[in-house]
Amino acid sequence: MHNIDDVETEETLTCLRITVHHPLHEIKNVFQLIHFNKREKHMVEDPLKVGRDTKSCHISLYDLRVSRVQFSIQAFRHFNSSKLFFEIKNLSKRGKLIVNNTELEHLNKVELPKKALVRFAEFQLLVEKEDGESTESFDTFFELARTPPWQDILCAPSMSPVPETGILTNACTIPPHCSLQTPVEMEECELK
Amino acid sequence: MHNIDDVETEETLTCLRITVHHPLHEIKNVFQLIHFNKREKHMVEDPLKVGRDTKSCHISLYDLRVSRVQFSIQAFRHFNSSKLFFEIKNLSKRGKLIVNNTELEHLNKVELPKKALVRFAEFQLLVEKEDGESTESFDTFFELARTPPWQDILCAPSMSPVPETGILTNACTIPPHCSLQTPVEMEECELK
């Protein structure tokens, strides 16, 4: 045990609150590898990888429609700012990633706005950033949503991400339970 | 051995030609862990880390003035482009990274221009991109420069990187062999 005199002053951590939804989560148990309602710490230097591969991903989704590595979220700092910001990059060669109204293909990236809806396959992840002081690490906090969180966010025009250029889809016309119809990866027949 | 009929069509790889210089490289042997004059392949999904730590870095520099992880170079694609581009991010908490005329602090990042001079501690790395077709992997190719490559690049105004905002230094006034005077990491006393 450290003496409290020797310990560095505690800083608040930036937190990414991630509310996840899948229409069949109760049947397919796609979130069985996620630790819900628990803050988990990540170092800012390491990209946070999300995908099907439990070895290379920090956050694993148990579904064959998800690529081995689907996307990464990475911390960075703007010039002359001490705040952490995050960028999301699509790492899937086959599936598109939609961030609010912007479609990302393989290796496209955008800065995450304060509140972003990330969609791929039949997944919806609402990512909300709570600012903290530390620039060494940040937290994630996962919650499960039984109804899709897409409606609120997509109809608010101020919530668009900050792409270099982007393809806009009229997302407000998407029916709530539709699939994004990304192709299935067929080369691997079953989850290990 | 594969039959040539079964093998996928070979694509040319984007190559980062990296010409390195350190004023004391012959005495301190700081480049002893670099494989010179040899193309080495890297997957686009993985950030290429450069630093002192041989475990976490793909490219290791044998010098106590270098941070364990000094910086990363990452591939990405602009929207509606099939070309690979690269971004450099400073991962050192103590040392500045200078990319052409732009100073990067911890977690600041810029897109690498076609030709970039990267400086930290007493190191100079001239990074030149040769475009290729593949979007799955890229090569690096290291060469040793006995004289510092800084003069040509810093005096060409068109070669500035593309920062969001940046601090400009009048780099053309820097004498050729000066140190950038980044602080030394003191908490670790010797290389393992």
HADDOCK unambig.tbl for C-alpha pairs under 7 A between the chains (distance, minus, plus):
assign (segid A and resid 45 and name CA) (segid B and resid 91 and name CA) 6.42 0.50 0.50
assign (segid A and resid 76 and name CA) (segid B and resid 107 and name CA) 4.77 0.50 0.50
assign (segid A and resid 76 and name CA) (segid B and resid 108 and name CA) 6.11 0.50 0.50
assign (segid A and resid 77 and name CA) (segid B and resid 107 and name CA) 5.13 0.50 0.50
assign (segid A and resid 77 and name CA) (segid B and resid 108 and name CA) 5.10 0.50 0.50
assign (segid A and resid 78 and name CA) (segid B and resid 108 and name CA) 5.95 0.50 0.50
assign (segid A and resid 79 and name CA) (segid B and resid 108 and name CA) 6.15 0.50 0.50
assign (segid A and resid 79 and name CA) (segid B and resid 165 and name CA) 6.04 0.50 0.50
assign (segid A and resid 79 and name CA) (segid B and resid 166 and name CA) 6.26 0.50 0.50
assign (segid A and resid 91 and name CA) (segid B and resid 45 and name CA) 6.42 0.50 0.50
assign (segid A and resid 107 and name CA) (segid B and resid 76 and name CA) 4.76 0.50 0.50
assign (segid A and resid 107 and name CA) (segid B and resid 77 and name CA) 5.14 0.50 0.50
assign (segid A and resid 108 and name CA) (segid B and resid 76 and name CA) 6.09 0.50 0.50
assign (segid A and resid 108 and name CA) (segid B and resid 77 and name CA) 5.09 0.50 0.50
assign (segid A and resid 108 and name CA) (segid B and resid 78 and name CA) 5.93 0.50 0.50
assign (segid A and resid 108 and name CA) (segid B and resid 79 and name CA) 6.14 0.50 0.50
assign (segid A and resid 165 and name CA) (segid B and resid 79 and name CA) 6.00 0.50 0.50
assign (segid A and resid 166 and name CA) (segid B and resid 79 and name CA) 6.28 0.50 0.50
